[in-house]
Amino acid sequence: MIPFDMSVSIISGQTLALSARRQLAREPDTFVNRPVMTALLWMVLLYAPSAMFFFHGWSAWNSVYILKDVAVAGPPEYPAFGSGRQVWESIVIWLDCSALVGLFYASFVLGHRWIRAGNPGAIVKTCIAVAVALVVYCAITYDRSFMVRTYEGWTQLKATGIAFGDSFKWNGLSGSGFLGHQVFWANAIVMFIDFGPLVYLYIWFRRKGRALT
């Protein structure tokens, strides 16, 4: 889901910068340095591709039902894109991927600058603020964030009314709620693929930093 991916990009960029604060405190170049290039490998090789996977597989839900997908025999169809659907779909996914990488990089660079300015606490405050904003957003848009259907299916549910509790019912693979849905299990698997290396990278940066003292 795009709002979640954007939040993760910001928080992970800031958090990794904080974990590498001892290296970054000695690094005057905030745009090109070993820690940021290493961190970008995680985003480019793991997280961004997984975001592309969810965008392609569950396009309407991933875009919080801004884009209209229509269930057909093949891949999702976008009426607004006409006959050039596959080309435009690829462009939209590519732009989403690029935006996530850009957010991650900008967040790391900003964290680096705060560290150089002697204000690493700003990183913690930013991460907390972004996390709170995401929780509030998901609570307000529960009918979009936690209901997984095609756009047409979602509009039908919306017309009949979606209660807050409906979003958190465990209905299994065939249900409309996020919990137990295919996208839930896909997220569970991808979570280990993405965040396992992220945790390792965080610890690795901290160990490298301790070795400098």
N, C-alpha and C positions, 0 to 999 in steps of 0.2 A: 504494500500500500504506500502510495507516494508520500503522504505526510509522515508516516513512520520511517520510511527510507531517508527522507530529508533530515529528520531528527537524529537518526543514527549517524548520518554522515557528519553532522555538526558535533555531536557528543563524542564520537570516536576520534575525530580529528583533534578536538581539544584535549581529550583524555590522553591520547598518545603523546601529544606535545608535553603535557604535564609529566608523564612518566619519563620523558627524555629531557627534563628540565636542566639537569646538570650538564649535559652535552650542549644543549641549546644556549645555555647561559654563556658559553665560550664561543659560540658560533655567530659572527656578525651578519652573515648572509641569511636573511630570513626566507628567501625564495628558493634557493638551491643549496641543499646540504644533505649529508648522509641520512640523518633521522627522517626528514620529510620524504626523501626518495624511497627509503625503506618502507615507511608507512604507506606510501602510495601504492606499493606493490600489493599490499593487502586489499586496498580498495579496488584497484584495477583488475586483479586476478581472481578475487573471491566475491566481495560484496556487490560490486556493480553488475557482474554477470548474473548473480542470483536475483537481483532486482529486475534484470531483463527477462529472466525466466518467469517470474510472477506476472510481469507486465504482459508477456505474450500469452501465458496460460489463462489468466483471469483478468482480462483487460478492463472490463467495466468496474469490477470491485477494486482493482489496483488504482484506478483513477477516481475512486470514490464516486463512480457513476456520472462522471463528466463526459466520458466517451461512451458511445453507444455501440455495443457489440450485438450481433445477431447470430444466434446459433444456427449453423449450417453443417453440411456434411464434412467440410474441411475446416480450416482455421477460422477464427472469428471474423466476421465481416463488418466493415465500417461504411455505412451508406454514404457518409459525407466524403469519403475518399474515392468513390466511384470505381472505375475499372483499374485504377492505379493503387488499389487497396494495399497490396503487399509492399509496394515501394514506400507509400506514405506511412504504413504501420511501422516499417523498419526505421524510417526517419524519426518518428515519434519516440520509439524505444531508444534509439541512439541519442536523441536530445535528452531524454530522461537520464540515461547513463552518464552523459557528459555533465549534466547539472549536478548529479550526486558526487562525481569526482571533483568538480569545481568547488562544491560546498565543503567537501572534506579537506581539500587543499587549502582553501581560504581560512577554514577554522584552525588548521594546524599552524598556518603562518601567523594568524592573529594571536594564537596562544604563545607562539615563539616571541612575538613582540611584547606581550604582557610579561613573559618571563624575563626578557632582557630589560624591561622597565622596572623589574622588581615587584611585580604585581601578579604573582601566580594565583592568588585568591580569586581573581576575576574569572579564571577558567572554571573553577568550581561553581561559582555563582551562575555562570552562563550555562553550564551543563544542567544544573538544577532547574533553572528557568525554562530551558528547552524541554526538559522532561515533564515538568508541570504543565507547560503549554500543550504538549502532546496528549497528556492524560485528560486535560480539560476539553481539548478538541474532540477526542474519541468519545468522551461522555456526552458531549453536545450532539455529535453526529453518529450516535450509536446505530441508527438505522442504515447508515452508509458504511460505517467502519466494520461492523460485525455481522452483516448480512451478505452472503456470497451467492449471487445469482447472475444471470445475464441481465443486461439493461432492461429488457422487456419483462423478465421475471421479477426484477426488483420493482419496477413501476407498478406491476400488478399487486405485489405485496404492499407497496406504499399506499395504494388506493384503498386497500382493505384495512390499513392501519398496522403499524409495527410498534408493539409495546416494548418498553425498555427491557423487560424480563425475557422477551422473545429472543433477544440478541445473545443471551447467555445460556440458552437451553442446549443440552447435548442431544442432537438429533441424528448423529451418525453421518456416514458418507453421503447419504441422499438428502440430508436436511439442508435448510437455508442458512442456519446459523453458522458462525465461524467455528465454534467448538465442535470437534468431531468431523468437520467437513474435510474434503480432500486437501484444501489449501491449508488447513490446520496441521495436518500430518506432514505436508510438504514443508511448512514453516518449521516444524519440530526437527526435521532432518537437516534442513539448511542452517538452522540455528547452530548446530554442532560444527558444521562445515565452515561457517563464517566466524562465529564468535570464539571457537576453540583457538584458532590461530591468533585472533585479536588479543585474547588473554595472554597467550604465550608471548606475543610481541610486546605487550605492556610490561610483562615481567622481564623480558630480555632487555628492554630499554632501561629499566631500573637497575638491573645488574651491571650493565655497561656504565651507567652513571656512577654507581658505587666504586667501580674500578678506577675512576678518575681521581678519587679522593685518597 
